[in-house]
């Protein structure tokens, strides 16, 4: 029996954490993997554009909406076999992490509080507080829209790098489920992030009870407006709007010297594959955009808690948000010569 549902057409603002976005032409909610594959196959056969919707936490949708079929990935649940857990793509990410911690399983606790669904995490290699999902993913099952087949891809086939994978920037693969390896000793992954280590009162590299690490991460995220709260406009965002820029090794010396000359202070930098990673938040603030910096009509602003989050103050439009994003991006580039790139997926819009 087909369990897909076709409800009345809503605006995407009802489904995104930014509370922004116009309507889709067609809306289907798939509650099983089979329904998900069938919905995408049907749309593809009809030549219909498809937008997959998970938790809506990484989407910026145009005010005009999406002229195609919106497929809600509403599959939930997981199965555990020892230290390996298979999770449905539509499962709420943080609810899954919380359940792991409660069960005495570690490895993903530093990724607590991140909004969205499990199926979205491998696409951009979600990470926070010194960890990335790539470190725990064993494999994933996806529907390949080119071959019309369900395939299993192992972690080493996914091309994981900083906030990306082979799945990012393409809609050819529909994630159906993800397999993670976790630790069964109840301890966290090694703590790598200095701010988290200070909060926990431990040295870098220490392991602590997973529940303690989760509590500390949630505390830090709440302080930055990064835990969803319907009553707090600082959380009406897509999380970090810009990725931390990576400067190629050959250019890093000149770039760092230019920034140091402009600000008269040492530039925070971190090792990265092929170059040096800079802090987007640090650059934004030094370019003159403080926490709470307003956009058009004060309908949008940088978060009052964290400059990386662009927020809807309650009655914004997507174009308001994009205008602020452009101002910040161009301001950082003009002052430092560094180009910031958006982290969310932009649907029917550009900055």
MIGUTI-523965 format. One record per residue (C-alpha): residue number from 0; residue in one letter; z, y, x. Coordinates in nm, 4 decimals. Example, Ala and Ser with C-alpha at 12.3 -4.5 7.8 and 13.67 -1.06 7.14 Angstrom:
<atoms>
[atom 0 A [0.7800 -0.4500 1.2300]]
[atom 1 S [0.7140 -0.1060 1.3670]]
</atoms>
This chain:
<atoms>
[atom 0 X [0.0000 0.0000 0.0000]]
[atom 1 X [-0.0983 0.3364 0.1414]]
[atom 2 X [0.2116 0.5549 0.1753]]
[atom 3 X [0.0412 0.8777 0.2826]]
[atom 4 X [0.1233 1.1730 0.0611]]
[atom 5 X [-0.0950 1.4710 -0.0258]]
[atom 6 X [0.1388 1.7484 -0.1452]]
[atom 7 X [0.0447 2.0939 -0.2610]]
[atom 8 X [-0.1045 2.3089 0.0130]]
[atom 9 X [0.1700 2.5106 0.1849]]
[atom 10 X [0.1462 2.7780 0.4484]]
[atom 11 X [0.2113 2.6502 0.7976]]
[atom 12 X [0.4902 2.9071 0.8241]]
[atom 13 X [0.6977 2.6582 0.6253]]
[atom 14 X [0.6515 2.4008 0.9037]]
[atom 15 X [0.6734 2.5968 1.2291]]
[atom 16 X [0.9896 2.7083 1.4065]]
[atom 17 X [0.8360 3.0557 1.4373]]
[atom 18 X [0.8003 3.0703 1.0561]]
[atom 19 X [0.4448 3.1945 1.1112]]
[atom 20 X [0.1008 3.0686 1.0134]]
[atom 21 X [-0.1354 3.0693 0.7185]]
[atom 22 X [-0.2472 2.7741 0.5029]]
[atom 23 X [-0.4448 2.4645 0.5913]]
[atom 24 X [-0.7425 2.3639 0.3778]]
[atom 25 X [-0.6010 2.0132 0.3278]]
[atom 26 X [-0.2584 1.8607 0.3920]]
[atom 27 X [-0.1686 1.4935 0.4388]]
[atom 28 X [0.1730 1.3515 0.5280]]
[atom 29 X [0.1620 1.0118 0.7029]]
[atom 30 X [0.4860 0.8140 0.6997]]
[atom 31 X [0.3617 0.5062 0.8870]]
[atom 32 X [0.1484 0.4661 1.1993]]
[atom 33 X [-0.1139 0.2908 0.9905]]
[atom 34 X [-0.1321 0.5865 0.7545]]
[atom 35 X [-0.1557 0.8234 1.0486]]
[atom 36 X [-0.4518 0.6374 1.1955]]
[atom 37 X [-0.6170 0.6140 0.8538]]
[atom 38 X [-0.5754 0.9869 0.7843]]
[atom 39 X [-0.7297 1.0858 1.1174]]
[atom 40 X [-1.0125 0.8321 1.0806]]
[atom 41 X [-1.0941 0.9624 0.7327]]
[atom 42 X [-1.1044 1.3237 0.8489]]
[atom 43 X [-1.3146 1.2343 1.1541]]
[atom 44 X [-1.5620 1.0418 0.9385]]
[atom 45 X [-1.5990 1.3478 0.7167]]
[atom 46 X [-1.6469 1.5784 1.0161]]
[atom 47 X [-1.3258 1.7569 0.9236]]
[atom 48 X [-1.1190 1.9401 1.1908]]
[atom 49 X [-0.7711 1.7868 1.2305]]
[atom 50 X [-0.4415 1.9481 1.3284]]
[atom 51 X [-0.1476 1.7159 1.3922]]
[atom 52 X [0.1909 1.8508 1.2893]]
[atom 53 X [0.5148 1.7146 1.4306]]
[atom 54 X [0.8215 1.9368 1.4429]]
[atom 55 X [0.6150 2.2561 1.4532]]
[atom 56 X [0.8135 2.3821 1.7519]]
[atom 57 X [0.5215 2.4291 1.9877]]
[atom 58 X [0.2643 2.5816 1.7521]]
[atom 59 X [0.1430 2.9364 1.7104]]
[atom 60 X [-0.0853 2.9347 1.4062]]
[atom 61 X [-0.3104 3.2247 1.3076]]
[atom 62 X [-0.2336 3.4290 0.9969]]
[atom 63 X [-0.5632 3.2951 0.8600]]
[atom 64 X [-0.4278 2.9419 0.8899]]
[atom 65 X [-0.6265 2.6313 0.9782]]
[atom 66 X [-0.9647 2.5539 0.8231]]
[atom 67 X [-0.9311 2.1773 0.8226]]
[atom 68 X [-0.6929 1.8881 0.7557]]
[atom 69 X [-0.3311 1.9243 0.8596]]
[atom 70 X [-0.1823 1.5787 0.9193]]
[atom 71 X [0.1962 1.5735 0.9216]]
[atom 72 X [0.3258 1.3010 1.1536]]
[atom 73 X [0.6198 1.1884 0.9396]]
[atom 74 X [0.6819 0.8503 1.1050]]
[atom 75 X [1.0446 0.7923 1.2050]]
[atom 76 X [1.2750 0.5378 1.3661]]
[atom 77 X [1.3060 0.3429 1.6884]]
[atom 78 X [1.3616 -0.0091 1.8204]]
[atom 79 X [1.5689 -0.0991 2.1254]]
[atom 80 X [1.5304 -0.3973 2.3551]]
[atom 81 X [1.7926 -0.3665 2.6267]]
[atom 82 X [1.7171 -0.0587 2.8357]]
[atom 83 X [1.3791 0.0010 2.6671]]
[atom 84 X [1.3419 0.1959 2.3428]]
[atom 85 X [1.0234 0.2277 2.1342]]
[atom 86 X [1.0219 0.5431 1.9214]]
[atom 87 X [0.7875 0.6502 1.6412]]
[atom 88 X [0.5925 0.9676 1.7122]]
[atom 89 X [0.7274 1.1649 1.4154]]
[atom 90 X [1.0918 1.0989 1.4973]]
[atom 91 X [1.2956 1.4161 1.5458]]
[atom 92 X [1.3525 1.4426 1.9201]]
[atom 93 X [1.7081 1.5736 1.9300]]
[atom 94 X [1.8313 1.3331 1.6619]]
[atom 95 X [1.6951 1.0517 1.8792]]
[atom 96 X [1.8637 1.1857 2.1945]]
[atom 97 X [2.1928 1.2285 2.0054]]
[atom 98 X [2.1772 0.8695 1.8827]]
[atom 99 X [2.1132 0.7419 2.2361]]
[atom 100 X [2.4146 0.9282 2.3690]]
[atom 101 X [2.6327 0.8051 2.0837]]
[atom 102 X [2.5224 0.4495 2.1654]]
[atom 103 X [2.6283 0.4943 2.5291]]
[atom 104 X [2.2742 0.5195 2.6648]]
[atom 105 X [2.1845 0.7774 2.9278]]
[atom 106 X [1.8803 0.9357 3.0864]]
[atom 107 X [1.7589 1.1854 2.8244]]
[atom 108 X [2.0751 1.3893 2.7613]]
[atom 109 X [1.9560 1.6859 2.9704]]
[atom 110 X [1.6732 1.7236 2.7187]]
[atom 111 X [1.9175 1.7713 2.4307]]
[atom 112 X [1.8569 2.0462 2.1780]]
[atom 113 X [1.4810 2.0648 2.2279]]
[atom 114 X [1.3168 2.1018 1.8860]]
[atom 115 X [1.0159 1.9015 1.7767]]
[atom 116 X [0.9114 1.5388 1.7550]]
[atom 117 X [0.9033 1.2514 2.0015]]
[atom 118 X [0.5237 1.2217 1.9953]]
[atom 119 X [0.4805 1.5750 2.1269]]
[atom 120 X [0.7004 1.5273 2.4331]]
[atom 121 X [0.4557 1.3395 2.6587]]
[atom 122 X [0.1658 1.5726 2.5793]]
[atom 123 X [0.3108 1.8632 2.7737]]
[atom 124 X [0.5659 1.6602 2.9697]]
[atom 125 X [0.8603 1.8347 2.8062]]
[atom 126 X [1.1360 1.9251 3.0462]]
[atom 127 X [1.4601 2.1203 3.0793]]
[atom 128 X [1.7646 2.1450 3.3026]]
[atom 129 X [1.6087 1.9535 3.5878]]
[atom 130 X [1.4588 1.6633 3.3933]]
[atom 131 X [1.1184 1.5789 3.2454]]
[atom 132 X [1.0263 1.3098 2.9944]]
[atom 133 X [0.7791 1.1717 3.2504]]
[atom 134 X [1.0764 1.0321 3.4416]]
[atom 135 X [1.1789 0.8122 3.1492]]
[atom 136 X [0.8493 0.7256 2.9785]]
[atom 137 X [0.7261 0.3697 3.0333]]
[atom 138 X [0.4166 0.3855 2.8137]]
[atom 139 X [0.2855 0.5113 2.4844]]
[atom 140 X [0.0650 0.3840 2.2047]]
[atom 141 X [-0.2094 0.6105 2.0786]]
[atom 142 X [-0.5134 0.6124 1.8561]]
[atom 143 X [-0.8236 0.6975 2.0610]]
[atom 144 X [-1.0492 0.9053 1.8347]]
[atom 145 X [-1.3494 0.8503 2.0628]]
[atom 146 X [-1.3404 0.4699 2.0567]]
[atom 147 X [-1.1609 0.4464 1.7182]]
[atom 148 X [-0.9160 0.2014 1.8744]]
[atom 149 X [-0.5392 0.1854 1.9198]]
[atom 150 X [-0.4571 0.1743 2.2910]]
[atom 151 X [-0.1512 0.1495 2.5141]]
[atom 152 X [-0.1337 0.3834 2.8128]]
[atom 153 X [0.1200 0.3305 3.0911]]
[atom 154 X [0.3038 0.6229 3.2448]]
[atom 155 X [0.0882 0.6228 3.5582]]
[atom 156 X [-0.2224 0.6666 3.3415]]
[atom 157 X [-0.0942 0.9832 3.1769]]
[atom 158 X [-0.1421 1.2244 3.4676]]
[atom 159 X [0.1988 1.3854 3.4317]]
[atom 160 X [0.2550 1.7176 3.6093]]
[atom 161 X [0.4562 2.0310 3.5368]]
[atom 162 X [0.4336 2.0862 3.1580]]
[atom 163 X [0.1131 1.8892 3.1256]]
[atom 164 X [-0.0523 1.5483 3.1030]]
[atom 165 X [-0.3997 1.4076 3.0446]]
[atom 166 X [-0.3300 1.4488 2.6717]]
[atom 167 X [-0.2821 1.8246 2.6865]]
[atom 168 X [-0.5817 2.0366 2.6007]]
[atom 169 X [-0.7589 1.7546 2.4202]]
[atom 170 X [-0.7300 1.6171 2.0683]]
[atom 171 X [-0.8913 1.2811 2.1441]]
[atom 172 X [-0.5628 1.0894 2.1549]]
[atom 173 X [-0.3160 1.0682 1.8654]]
[atom 174 X [0.0261 0.9552 1.9874]]
[atom 175 X [0.1698 0.6849 1.7610]]
[atom 176 X [0.4832 0.5837 1.9511]]
[atom 177 X [0.6491 0.6332 2.2903]]
[atom 178 X [0.8428 0.3824 2.5012]]
[atom 179 X [1.1339 0.5094 2.7109]]
[atom 180 X [1.3567 0.3433 2.9692]]
[atom 181 X [1.7223 0.4475 2.9492]]
[atom 182 X [2.0378 0.3609 3.1417]]
[atom 183 X [2.2976 0.1351 2.9829]]
[atom 184 X [2.6027 0.2466 3.1828]]
[atom 185 X [2.6783 0.5475 2.9618]]
[atom 186 X [2.6190 0.7936 3.2445]]
[atom 187 X [2.3749 1.0800 3.2630]]
[atom 188 X [2.0765 1.1013 3.4904]]
[atom 189 X [2.1681 1.2750 3.8196]]
[atom 190 X [2.2436 1.6423 3.7539]]
[atom 191 X [1.9852 1.8550 3.9365]]
[atom 192 X [2.0019 2.1948 3.7704]]
[atom 193 X [2.2470 2.4336 3.9369]]
[atom 194 X [2.3516 2.6132 3.6172]]
[atom 195 X [2.4251 2.2818 3.4466]]
[atom 196 X [2.6154 2.1522 3.7491]]
[atom 197 X [2.8329 2.4665 3.7471]]
[atom 198 X [2.8998 2.4286 3.3760]]
[atom 199 X [3.0056 2.0669 3.4279]]
[atom 200 X [3.2026 2.1483 3.7448]]
[atom 201 X [3.0185 1.8893 3.9535]]
[atom 202 X [2.7962 1.8799 4.2595]]
[atom 203 X [2.4185 1.8560 4.2413]]
[atom 204 X [2.3227 1.4880 4.2176]]
[atom 205 X [2.6399 1.3798 4.0389]]
[atom 206 X [2.6308 1.1629 3.7284]]
[atom 207 X [2.8667 1.2299 3.4398]]
[atom 208 X [2.9228 1.0699 3.0987]]
[atom 209 X [2.6066 1.1283 2.9001]]
[atom 210 X [2.8036 1.2836 2.6134]]
[atom 211 X [2.9520 1.5463 2.8473]]
[atom 212 X [2.6092 1.6360 2.9841]]
[atom 213 X [2.4664 1.6675 2.6326]]
[atom 214 X [2.7522 1.8931 2.5211]]
[atom 215 X [2.7059 2.1178 2.8257]]
[atom 216 X [2.3283 2.1411 2.7762]]
[atom 217 X [2.3686 2.2323 2.4097]]
[atom 218 X [2.6214 2.4998 2.5040]]
[atom 219 X [2.3802 2.6514 2.7544]]
[atom 220 X [2.0868 2.6351 2.5131]]
[atom 221 X [2.2856 2.7983 2.2317]]
[atom 222 X [2.3762 3.0814 2.4668]]
[atom 223 X [2.0031 3.1412 2.5176]]
[atom 224 X [1.9070 3.1118 2.1500]]
[atom 225 X [1.7282 2.7828 2.2193]]
[atom 226 X [1.8958 2.5691 1.9517]]
[atom 227 X [1.7468 2.6120 1.6039]]
[atom 228 X [1.9640 2.8060 1.3612]]
[atom 229 X [1.8097 2.9313 1.0335]]
[atom 230 X [2.0526 3.2245 1.0299]]
[atom 231 X [1.9780 3.3383 1.3861]]
[atom 232 X [1.6443 3.5135 1.4382]]
[atom 233 X [1.6755 3.4586 1.8120]]
[atom 234 X [1.5943 3.0948 1.7399]]
[atom 235 X [1.2872 3.1751 1.5300]]
[atom 236 X [1.0626 3.1064 1.8257]]
[atom 237 X [0.8451 2.8451 1.9923]]
[atom 238 X [1.0967 2.8078 2.2736]]
[atom 239 X [0.9741 2.9292 2.6108]]
[atom 240 X [0.6508 3.1127 2.5354]]
[atom 241 X [0.5264 3.1226 2.8959]]
[atom 242 X [0.5328 2.8499 3.1592]]
[atom 243 X [0.6784 2.9228 3.4998]]
[atom 244 X [0.3783 3.0163 3.7178]]
[atom 245 X [0.2918 2.7974 4.0151]]
[atom 246 X [0.1423 2.9902 4.3068]]
[atom 247 X [-0.0844 2.7850 4.5373]]
[atom 248 X [0.0572 2.7436 4.8884]]
[atom 249 X [-0.2282 2.9419 5.0448]]
[atom 250 X [-0.1468 3.2455 4.8278]]
[atom 251 X [0.2313 3.2164 4.8060]]
[atom 252 X [0.3182 3.4259 5.1121]]
[atom 253 X [0.1182 3.7275 5.0000]]
[atom 254 X [0.2331 3.7027 4.6395]]
[atom 255 X [0.6006 3.6743 4.7340]]
[atom 256 X [0.5704 3.9656 4.9756]]
[atom 257 X [0.4123 4.1828 4.7057]]
[atom 258 X [0.6831 4.1012 4.4522]]
[atom 259 X [0.9613 4.1574 4.7071]]
[atom 260 X [0.8146 4.4959 4.7964]]
[atom 261 X [0.7995 4.5962 4.4294]]
[atom 262 X [1.1521 4.4904 4.3321]]
[atom 263 X [1.3348 4.5169 4.6634]]
[atom 264 X [1.5034 4.1821 4.6145]]
[atom 265 X [1.4570 3.8194 4.7115]]
[atom 266 X [1.2297 3.6301 4.4734]]
[atom 267 X [1.3707 3.3075 4.3210]]
[atom 268 X [1.1325 3.0259 4.4098]]
[atom 269 X [1.1227 2.6522 4.3707]]
[atom 270 X [0.9111 2.3801 4.5324]]
[atom 271 X [0.6170 2.2560 4.3265]]
[atom 272 X [0.3202 2.0281 4.3846]]
[atom 273 X [0.0659 2.2260 4.5831]]
[atom 274 X [0.2610 2.5484 4.5841]]
[atom 275 X [0.5660 2.7467 4.4832]]
[atom 276 X [0.7037 2.7803 4.1299]]
[atom 277 X [0.8369 3.1188 4.0205]]
[atom 278 X [1.0625 3.2046 3.7286]]
[atom 279 X [0.8629 3.3552 3.4433]]
[atom 280 X [1.1813 3.4981 3.2899]]
[atom 281 X [1.2732 3.6716 3.6175]]
[atom 282 X [0.9247 3.8222 3.6496]]
[atom 283 X [0.9239 3.9398 3.2874]]
[atom 284 X [1.2572 4.1179 3.3259]]
[atom 285 X [1.1570 4.2814 3.6571]]
[atom 286 X [0.8318 4.3990 3.4976]]
[atom 287 X [1.0373 4.6071 3.2564]]
[atom 288 X [1.0739 4.3760 2.9580]]
[atom 289 X [1.4443 4.3344 2.8883]]
[atom 290 X [1.6091 4.0985 2.6431]]
[atom 291 X [1.5419 4.2248 2.2919]]
[atom 292 X [1.2306 4.4197 2.3963]]
[atom 293 X [1.0554 4.5017 2.0662]]
[atom 294 X [0.7016 4.4338 1.9570]]
[atom 295 X [0.5021 4.5993 1.6765]]
[atom 296 X [0.7262 4.7561 1.4142]]
[atom 297 X [1.0291 4.5681 1.5497]]
[atom 298 X [0.9024 4.2711 1.3497]]
[atom 299 X [0.8970 4.0638 1.6692]]
[atom 300 X [1.0857 4.0911 1.9949]]
[atom 301 X [1.1864 3.9084 2.3057]]
[atom 302 X [1.5010 3.7143 2.2278]]
[atom 303 X [1.8209 3.9106 2.2795]]
[atom 304 X [1.9482 3.6079 2.4714]]
[atom 305 X [1.6481 3.4905 2.6757]]
[atom 306 X [1.3376 3.6830 2.7809]]
[atom 307 X [1.1128 3.3749 2.7731]]
[atom 308 X [1.1399 3.3405 2.3956]]
[atom 309 X [0.9262 3.5576 2.1668]]
[atom 310 X [1.0935 3.5749 1.8286]]
[atom 311 X [1.0104 3.6504 1.4662]]
[atom 312 X [1.2701 3.8942 1.3368]]
[atom 313 X [1.2087 3.7844 0.9776]]
[atom 314 X [0.8947 3.9479 0.8421]]
[atom 315 X [0.6468 3.9232 1.1299]]
[atom 316 X [0.2857 3.8138 1.1375]]
[atom 317 X [0.1269 3.5946 1.3999]]
[atom 318 X [-0.0766 3.8923 1.5180]]
[atom 319 X [0.2494 4.0827 1.5768]]
[atom 320 X [0.3676 3.8009 1.8011]]
[atom 321 X [0.0379 3.7812 1.9899]]
[atom 322 X [0.0404 4.1549 2.0510]]
[atom 323 X [0.3825 4.1295 2.2141]]
[atom 324 X [0.2707 3.8279 2.4174]]
[atom 325 X [-0.0311 4.0197 2.5460]]
[atom 326 X [0.1839 4.3193 2.6386]]
[atom 327 X [0.4251 4.1034 2.8375]]
[atom 328 X [0.1509 3.9004 3.0051]]
[atom 329 X [-0.0463 4.2100 3.1047]]
[atom 330 X [0.2657 4.3952 3.2193]]
[atom 331 X [0.3672 4.1150 3.4555]]
[atom 332 X [0.0125 4.0892 3.5914]]
[atom 333 X [-0.0175 4.4634 3.6459]]
[atom 334 X [0.3131 4.4864 3.8335]]
[atom 335 X [0.3062 4.1648 4.0348]]
[atom 336 X [-0.0467 4.0243 4.0241]]
[atom 337 X [0.0842 3.7036 3.8670]]
[atom 338 X [-0.0811 3.5685 3.5518]]
[atom 339 X [0.1465 3.4083 3.2924]]
[atom 340 X [0.0079 3.1357 3.0671]]
[atom 341 X [0.1319 3.0437 2.7187]]
[atom 342 X [0.3150 2.7171 2.6724]]
[atom 343 X [0.2711 2.6711 2.2937]]
[atom 344 X [-0.0501 2.5428 2.1387]]
[atom 345 X [-0.2478 2.8341 1.9929]]
[atom 346 X [-0.4257 2.7424 1.6690]]
[atom 347 X [-0.7150 2.9646 1.5614]]
[atom 348 X [-0.5819 3.2479 1.7771]]
[atom 349 X [-0.5749 3.3683 2.1375]]
[atom 350 X [-0.3754 3.6055 2.3553]]
</atoms>
